[in-house]
Amino acid sequence: MKAARFHAAHDIRLDTIPTPTASDTHVLVEVHWSGICGSDMHEYAHGPQTVPTESRPHPITKDHIPVVFGHEFCGRIVHVPPGSGLQVGEAVMVDPRLNCAGCRRCGEGNSHACEQWGFRGLSGGGGGFSEYVAVEERMLYRIPEEVVGGGGGEGRGLDFVALIEPLAVAWHALSVAEVENWSGKSVLVLGGGPVGVAVLFVLRARGCTGTVVVSEPTAKRKEFLKGLEDVLVVDPRSEDVGERCREVTGGEGVDVVFDCAGVQRGMEDGAGALRFRGKFVNVAGWSGPVSEPCLSWCV
């Protein structure tokens, strides 16, 4: 089958590799859609960073460069092992997280902080930039046909299912902010990319009725964001983000900042926009070391 594999920085190749075979332990999925994550971009530009190399293969997958990219993906089942609760033809999304299930953190229910954490599509094991992937059933979530529109239905399509993984990132970001009631809260979102937009939708789903500001310099993204109701778009290249946030919050600053950009300037803007005892939630992956601005006055 064809697969896009990461070999080195600025070197992703469309390779021909063996198709995963049907087995008694794994479900075989034909990939329909796979998103390009910011972490994929970081690896392409600056990697290998988290991608395992020959000198340090991933402890769970045992794989190393070249690896098939893509961890935001979905498809339809083409093979199920005996006794499976899934069926051939069903639409599924893949939870790409890898964890050892044996360390103390996993045992305490914090598998996201596993000492051997990884992702399919970054850490080996097969990724979504391929025609087929073999995965354990526990990593699959069935998508109802009325959602995807199979068989002539009115659903949105499997392309939307590929967005579940970044949407889950946004949902988790709001959870770790530990805000009991979002009604009336003011928020600054740094970065209007896919995860930043997902944060906006989750904010509304969680009942956020306060002022929501998005800092985004890219023209195409700004144009899209302007079509969203009740969102103030600020260009950090020509405006003082902190000052604009204080203007629309009675001089106080925003209650919560979600950093979905992962750049030094964005972090500094976010720190300058926070009110006293505000919360700064980092959602982004970073391409290199950062210098943390002083946030002591916020706490």
Order of alpha helices (4+ residues) and beta strands (2+ residues): beta-beta-beta-alpha-beta-beta-beta-beta-alpha-beta-beta-beta-alpha-alpha-alpha-beta-alpha-beta-alpha-beta-alpha-beta-alpha-beta
